[in-house]
Amino acid sequence: MTQAKTIMIQGTSSHVGKSLLCTALCRIFKQEGYRVAPFKAQNMALNSYVTPDGGEIGRAQGAQADAAGTPATVKMNPILIKPKQDLHAQIIVLGKPLADMSAREYRQSFLPEAVTLVEQCIDELRNQYEIVVIEGAGSPAEVNLKDRDIVNMRTAMLADAPVILAADIDRGGVFASLVGTLELLEAHERQRVVGFIINKFRGDFELLRPGLEFLEERTGRPVLGVVPYLHNHGIEQEDSVSLSEKVVGQSEIDVAVIKLPRISNFTDFDSLSSFPGVSVRYVGPGDQLGVPDAVIIPGTKNTIDDLYYLKEKGLEQEIVALAQRGAAIVGICGGYQMLGKMLYDPWGTEAAKGNCPGLGLLDISTTFFAEKQTHRCKAIIDPGSLSWLDSSHAEIQGYEIHTGQVEVGSQAQPLLCILERSGAEVEITDGAVQGGGKVFGTHLHGLFDNPSLLSDWVNFLRHNKGLPRVEFKKGSTKEDKYDKLANQVREHLDMEKLYRIMGLGEYTP
């Protein structure tokens, strides 16, 4: 059996754009008619993705699978690390939680076994697909970590992948970072590096040209592309660092999202931020909450610790006061649990702090258990639970990633009923609502990715301010965005050289 061709993008550091470049390559090769799969051996992220069969992987690999036009599987990201506290993280292996470990425990106890798992997943993908696009992590030249690094050059060797080294020119020092990274690699690792991509370029290309000539002469390797800084590409971001890059303007509707220390799945609000007349701002340490029209408490990897953060920063009192003044308050997943009266952690699943009173805005209580629910879901919102929702818009889709079980009291009513979980028919109530829909929450991520519900909620906020209704005009589809990204990146890559490097034959534009 002929195994898939491979290509790997590694970076000179974190946040140089590896994920987006891999997403673009997945789409480019799909456009060329190939069967494509993404791969990343190990990912550290709180923004995760639920596969169709209920496994949990990094959101970047989920997006890359979408771009490749193939269903995401746990083999595409066999190891996911989700930080819980400063020194501990939950280790997800093949989509399911394995254990909570410290960094030292992970390096000493698990990493030696992980190489076999990574190799098995690579082989399986190479036997199923024609091209595997592989993403590295951080830098391959972290000399203090290289002995146990399984995600960069070790993966490249297991996959027999040529490596393209990417760097972010927008931060400065691009030539030093590329040459320095190359110099710090072992000789056999250096041989795998076939060229460079300079990413996030903006400016006069002619002023850059002497630097490119120097780089190629110094290293003996070609610059395979200079990719411009791509604004508003609409592709989901995985790292919370991207929140600081979001531009917020003045709009008629002001929505404040609490930037929790362990915020997860903040992509829940991408569709909301693109809605006309809505500004979404992330309120972090030192930021003023002010008097927004709505407050959203997002998901978190550690609900109780982040609830204590709200209390310590005075945000709890501010949110409760806003609710009393009539502002809309929404909680998603861990944020939903925080809105309740009490959170119980009898087995220390969440934190050593134990039980904690919530904000008391919903008559619910949460008890944490070790078992984790990860599902793609279809649901229907209970009639009458949200006074502002058009009943024809009640059918929604989303996904669950949570451990807590919620009990709804007599003063609240369930928000919705889940009818399908990971392809299986079920009938499970979820969420809670009070005040006719001003305060509500649910475990379902992706709530605002349902266009009709999003439109109804925004117009509810507009009505509260005496503003006229606006009709939601559906923008570019996700497929359109992937095509646009691929076309922009393709335009700035030397595709002929890339085809030759990968052994794909002649490239025909």
C-alpha positions in Angstrom: 0.0 0.0 0.0 1.3 3.5 -0.9 1.5 5.7 2.1 0.4 9.3 2.0 2.8 12.1 1.2 3.5 14.4 4.2 4.5 18.0 4.8 5.1 19.6 8.2 5.0 23.2 9.4 7.2 24.0 12.3 7.8 27.5 13.8 10.5 29.6 15.3 8.2 30.2 18.3 4.6 30.0 19.4 2.0 32.2 17.7 3.8 32.5 14.3 0.7 31.2 12.5 1.4 27.5 12.1 -2.2 26.5 12.7 -3.6 28.9 10.1 -0.9 27.9 7.5 -1.7 24.2 8.0 -5.4 25.0 7.7 -4.7 26.7 4.4 -2.6 23.8 3.1 -5.4 21.3 4.0 -7.8 23.3 2.0 -5.4 23.9 -0.9 -4.7 20.2 -1.3 -8.4 19.4 -1.0 -9.0 21.9 -3.8 -6.4 20.0 -5.8 -8.5 16.8 -5.4 -6.4 15.0 -2.8 -7.8 13.2 0.3 -6.2 15.1 3.1 -5.8 14.7 6.9 -4.3 17.1 9.5 -2.1 15.8 12.3 -0.6 17.2 15.5 1.0 14.8 17.9 0.4 16.8 21.1 -1.5 20.0 21.5 -1.8 22.3 24.6 -5.1 24.3 24.4 -8.2 25.0 26.4 -10.2 25.7 23.2 -11.1 22.1 22.1 -13.2 20.4 19.5 -15.6 17.5 19.8 -15.3 14.9 17.1 -18.5 13.3 15.6 -18.0 10.3 17.9 -17.6 12.4 21.0 -13.8 12.5 21.3 -12.0 15.7 22.3 -9.1 17.1 20.3 -7.5 20.5 19.7 -9.7 23.0 18.0 -7.0 23.7 15.4 -7.0 20.1 14.2 -10.8 20.2 14.1 -10.8 23.2 11.9 -8.1 21.7 9.7 -10.2 18.6 9.2 -13.1 20.8 8.3 -10.9 22.6 5.8 -9.7 19.3 4.4 -13.3 18.2 4.0 -12.9 15.1 6.2 -14.5 14.1 9.5 -12.2 14.9 12.4 -10.9 11.9 14.4 -9.0 11.5 17.6 -6.1 10.1 15.6 -5.5 13.6 14.2 -4.5 14.9 17.6 -3.9 11.9 19.9 -2.6 13.9 22.9 -4.4 17.0 24.2 -3.1 18.9 27.3 -5.7 21.1 29.0 -4.1 23.2 31.8 -6.2 23.2 35.0 -3.9 25.0 37.4 -0.5 26.6 37.1 1.4 23.3 37.5 -1.2 20.7 36.6 -3.1 19.8 33.5 -5.7 17.2 32.3 -4.2 14.8 29.8 -6.6 13.8 27.0 -5.4 10.7 25.1 -7.3 9.6 22.0 -10.1 11.9 22.9 -10.7 10.8 26.5 -9.3 12.0 29.8 -6.4 9.9 31.0 -5.3 11.7 34.2 -4.3 15.0 35.8 -0.6 15.3 35.8 2.1 17.8 36.7 4.6 18.8 34.0 7.2 16.6 35.6 4.9 13.6 35.9 3.9 14.0 32.3 7.5 14.1 31.1 8.7 11.2 33.2 5.7 8.9 33.3 3.8 9.4 30.0 6.0 10.8 27.3 8.2 7.7 26.9 5.0 5.7 26.0 3.6 8.5 23.9 6.0 7.9 21.0 4.5 4.6 20.1 1.0 6.1 20.2 2.1 8.9 17.9 3.7 6.5 15.4 0.6 4.4 15.3 -1.7 7.3 14.6 0.6 8.7 11.9 0.8 5.3 10.2 -3.0 4.9 10.3 -3.6 8.3 8.8 -0.9 7.7 6.1 -2.7 4.5 5.1 -6.1 6.2 4.9 -5.3 9.4 3.1 -3.1 10.7 0.2 -1.6 13.7 2.0 -1.1 14.4 5.8 -0.4 18.0 6.8 1.4 18.1 10.1 1.7 20.9 12.6 4.5 21.3 15.1 4.3 23.2 18.4 6.3 26.1 19.8 9.8 25.8 18.5 11.9 22.6 17.6 14.9 24.3 19.1 13.9 24.4 22.8 17.2 22.9 24.0 16.0 22.3 27.5 13.0 20.2 26.3 14.3 18.5 23.2 15.1 15.1 24.8 11.4 14.5 25.3 9.9 16.6 22.4 7.5 14.3 20.5 5.7 17.0 18.6 8.3 18.5 16.3 11.4 16.7 14.9 10.4 13.4 16.4 7.1 13.5 14.6 8.8 14.6 11.4 11.1 11.6 11.5 8.2 9.2 12.3 6.2 10.6 9.4 9.2 11.0 7.1 8.0 14.6 6.6 9.9 17.5 5.0 9.8 20.5 7.3 9.0 24.1 6.4 10.1 26.5 9.1 7.6 29.4 9.6 8.3 32.8 11.3 6.3 35.9 12.2 7.9 39.0 10.6 5.3 41.2 12.3 7.0 40.8 15.7 10.5 41.7 14.3 13.7 39.7 14.3 12.5 37.3 11.6 15.9 36.5 10.1 17.6 36.0 13.4 14.9 33.7 14.6 15.0 31.6 11.4 18.8 31.3 11.2 19.1 30.8 15.0 16.5 28.0 15.0 18.2 26.3 12.2 21.6 26.6 13.9 20.3 25.0 17.1 19.0 21.9 15.4 21.0 18.7 15.3 22.6 18.0 11.9 20.1 15.2 11.0 17.2 17.5 12.0 18.6 20.4 9.9 18.5 18.1 6.9 14.8 17.8 7.2 14.2 21.6 6.8 13.5 22.2 3.2 12.6 25.9 3.2 11.0 28.9 5.0 7.7 30.7 5.1 7.7 34.3 6.3 4.3 35.0 7.7 2.2 38.1 8.6 4.1 40.4 6.3 2.8 43.9 5.7 4.9 46.6 3.9 6.9 47.1 0.8 8.1 43.8 -0.6 11.1 45.4 -2.3 12.4 46.5 1.1 12.2 42.8 2.2 14.0 41.4 -0.8 17.6 41.9 0.4 16.8 40.0 3.6 15.3 37.1 1.6 18.5 36.9 -0.5 20.6 36.9 2.6 18.5 34.2 4.2 18.7 31.9 1.2 22.5 32.5 0.7 23.2 32.0 4.5 21.2 28.8 4.9 21.1 27.3 1.4 17.4 26.9 1.6 14.6 28.7 -0.3 12.0 31.0 1.0 8.9 29.2 -0.2 6.5 32.0 0.5 6.0 35.5 2.1 2.4 35.4 3.3 0.7 38.7 4.1 -0.9 39.6 7.4 -4.4 38.2 6.9 -7.0 40.3 8.6 -10.6 39.2 9.4 -10.1 35.7 7.9 -12.9 34.4 10.0 -11.1 31.1 10.9 -11.5 30.1 14.5 -8.5 30.8 16.7 -7.3 28.2 19.2 -5.1 30.3 21.6 -6.5 32.9 24.1 -3.7 35.2 23.1 -5.8 36.0 20.0 -8.4 37.7 22.3 -5.9 40.5 22.8 -5.7 41.0 19.1 -9.5 41.4 18.6 -10.5 44.9 17.6 -13.6 46.3 19.3 -15.4 49.3 18.0 -18.3 51.4 19.3 -21.6 49.7 18.5 -25.3 50.0 19.5 -25.1 46.8 21.5 -22.3 46.3 24.1 -21.6 42.7 25.1 -19.0 42.0 27.8 -17.4 38.6 27.9 -15.6 37.9 31.2 -12.0 36.9 30.3 -11.6 34.2 33.0 -8.0 33.1 33.8 -8.8 29.6 32.4 -11.2 30.6 29.7 -12.0 27.8 27.2 -13.9 27.6 23.9 -14.0 31.4 23.4 -14.9 30.7 19.8 -18.4 30.5 21.1 -18.6 34.2 20.5 -17.1 34.6 17.0 -20.5 34.7 15.4 -21.8 37.2 17.9 -18.9 39.5 17.3 -19.6 39.5 13.6 -23.3 40.4 14.1 -24.0 44.0 12.8 -24.2 46.6 15.5 -22.7 44.4 18.2 -19.4 44.9 19.9 -18.0 42.0 21.9 -15.3 43.1 24.4 -13.3 40.8 26.7 -13.1 42.0 30.3 -9.9 41.0 31.9 -7.8 42.1 34.9 -7.7 45.9 35.1 -10.5 46.3 32.6 -13.7 48.1 33.5 -16.9 46.1 33.2 -19.0 49.2 32.9 -22.7 49.0 32.0 -23.0 46.6 29.1 -26.3 45.5 27.6 -25.3 41.9 28.3 -22.7 39.9 30.2 -21.5 36.5 29.2 -19.6 34.2 31.5 -17.8 31.7 29.2 -16.6 28.2 29.7 -13.5 27.5 31.8 -11.2 24.5 32.6 -11.6 25.1 36.3 -15.0 26.5 37.3 -14.5 26.9 41.1 -11.0 28.5 40.8 -12.4 31.0 38.2 -15.5 31.6 40.3 -13.2 32.6 43.2 -11.5 34.9 40.7 -14.8 36.7 40.0 -15.3 37.1 43.8 -11.8 38.4 44.5 -11.9 40.9 41.6 -15.3 42.2 42.7 -16.8 41.1 39.4 -19.4 38.9 41.1 -21.0 41.9 42.8 -20.9 43.9 39.6 -22.6 41.2 37.5 -25.3 40.7 40.1 -26.0 44.4 40.2 -26.2 44.5 36.4 -28.7 41.7 36.5 -30.8 43.6 39.1 -30.8 46.6 36.7 -32.1 44.4 33.9 -29.0 43.5 31.9 -29.0 40.2 30.1 -26.7 37.6 31.7 -25.7 34.4 29.9 -23.6 31.5 31.2 -22.0 28.9 28.9 -20.8 25.6 30.4 -18.7 26.6 33.5 -20.1 30.1 33.3 -23.6 28.5 33.5 -22.6 26.6 36.6 -21.3 29.8 38.2 -24.7 31.5 37.8 -26.2 29.0 40.3 -26.6 29.0 44.0 -24.0 26.4 45.0 -21.2 24.4 43.5 -20.3 21.2 45.2 -17.0 19.4 44.6 -17.0 16.4 47.1 -14.1 14.6 45.4 -11.9 17.5 44.6 -12.5 17.1 40.9 -12.2 20.9 40.2 -10.0 22.3 43.0 -8.7 21.9 46.5 -11.0 24.7 47.6 -14.0 22.4 47.7 -17.6 23.8 47.7 -18.3 27.3 46.7 -21.4 29.5 46.6 -22.3 30.8 43.1 -23.7 34.1 41.9 -27.2 33.1 42.8 -28.8 34.3 39.6 -30.2 30.9 38.7 -31.9 28.5 41.0 -29.5 25.6 40.2 -26.8 23.7 42.0 -23.9 21.9 40.5 -22.1 18.8 41.7 -18.8 17.8 40.0 -17.9 14.2 39.2 -14.8 12.7 37.5 -16.7 11.5 34.5 -16.6 13.9 31.6 -19.3 14.4 29.0 -18.1 15.2 25.4 -20.7 15.1 22.7 -22.0 16.7 19.6 -25.7 17.5 20.2 -29.0 18.4 18.7 -31.5 20.0 21.0 -34.8 21.9 21.1 -35.4 24.9 23.4 -38.4 24.4 25.7 -41.4 26.4 24.5 -41.9 29.5 26.6 -38.5 29.3 28.3 -37.2 32.3 26.3 -39.8 34.9 25.8 -37.8 36.5 23.0 -37.2 33.4 20.9 -39.3 32.7 17.8 -40.7 29.2 18.3 -39.7 28.3 14.8 -36.1 28.8 15.8 -36.1 26.4 18.7 -34.1 23.6 17.1 -30.4 24.1 17.7 -27.0 22.3 17.5 -24.0 22.5 19.8 -21.5 20.4 21.7 -20.8 19.5 25.3 -17.5 19.4 27.2 -18.2 19.3 31.0 -18.0 17.3 34.2 -20.6 18.9 36.4 -24.2 17.7 36.8 -26.8 20.4 37.4 -30.0 20.2 39.5 -32.6 22.8 38.6 -34.7 24.2 41.4 -38.3 25.3 41.5 -37.7 29.0 40.7 -36.0 28.2 37.4 -37.1 26.2 34.4 -35.0 24.0 32.1 -33.8 25.7 29.0 -33.7 22.9 26.5 -33.9 19.2 25.8 -31.1 17.4 24.1 -32.5 15.0 21.5 -29.2 13.6 20.1 -25.8 13.0 21.6 -22.9 11.7 19.5 -25.4 10.3 17.0 -27.6 8.5 19.6 -31.2 9.4 20.4 -31.6 10.7 23.9 -34.0 12.9 25.9 -32.0 14.9 28.4 -32.8 18.4 29.8 -30.1 20.9 30.0 -29.7 24.6 31.0 -31.9 26.8 33.0 -33.6 30.2 32.6 -35.2 32.8 34.8 -36.8 36.2 34.3 -38.4 35.3 30.9 -35.0 34.9 29.3 -32.9 37.7 30.7 -30.8 35.3 32.7 -30.1 31.9 31.2 -27.3 29.3 30.8 -26.5 26.0 29.2 -23.7 23.5 29.0 -23.9 23.6 25.2 -21.1 25.4 23.4 -21.8 26.8 20.0 -25.1 28.3 21.1 -24.6 31.5 19.2 -23.5 29.6 16.1 -27.2 29.0 15.5 -28.1 32.1 13.3 -31.8 32.3 14.1 -31.3 32.1 17.9 -28.4 34.6 17.7 -30.6 37.1 15.7 -33.5 36.7 18.1 -31.3 37.3 21.1 -29.6 40.4 19.7 -32.9 41.9 18.7 -34.1 41.2 22.2 -31.2 43.4 23.5 -32.0 46.0 20.9 -35.7 46.1 21.9 -34.6 46.6 25.5 -32.8 49.8 24.4 -35.6 51.0 22.1 -33.7 50.2 19.0 -35.3 48.9 15.8 -35.0 45.3 14.8 -32.3 44.3 12.4 -32.4 41.4 10.1 -29.5 39.0 10.3 -27.8 38.7 6.9 -25.9 35.5 6.8 -22.3 36.2 5.9 -19.8 34.0 4.3 -20.2 30.3 5.1 -17.4 28.4 6.8 -16.6 26.7 3.4 -16.3 30.2 1.8 -13.9 31.3 4.5 -11.7 28.2 4.0 -11.6 28.7 0.3 -10.7 32.4 0.7 -7.9 31.5 3.1 -6.6 28.9 0.8 -6.6 31.2 -2.2 -4.8 34.0 -0.3 -2.1 31.7 1.0 -1.7 29.8 -2.4 -1.1 33.1 -4.1 2.0 33.8 -2.0 3.5 30.3 -1.9 5.8 28.7 -4.5 3.5 25.8 -5.2 5.8 24.3 -7.9 8.6 24.0 -5.4 6.2 22.7 -2.7 4.9 20.0 -5.1 8.5 18.9 -5.9 9.5 18.8 -2.3 6.5 16.6 -1.5 7.0 14.3 -4.5 3.6 15.2 -5.9 4.7 15.6 -9.5 4.1 18.7 -11.6 2.0 21.5 -10.3 -0.6 22.8 -12.7 -2.0 26.2 -11.7 
